[in-house]
């Protein structure tokens, strides 16, 4: 995820950290608890996240966002679709 003219507010703390909840606002569109992938938006963006067990909140804002894969991916869950 790359955000142009990025500013960060809040206590980032120790990283890496789990993201417990958050939202991505692009222009007037709000995506709660999910991020479209891959994606690119030229509008103003805000990424709001609650991190880790201590529930610290950070707000990242900027002028443009691009969301792309970096490196190899691995599945985090296996789903059995044979009985659907």
Beta strands, then each sheet from edge to edge (+ up, - down):
strand 1: 2-4
strand 2: 7-10
strand 3: 19-26
strand 4: 29-32
strand 5: 39-41
strand 6: 45-51
strand 7: 56-62
strand 8: 64-67
sheet 1: 1+ 8- 5+
sheet 2: 2+ 7- 6+ 3- 4+
end
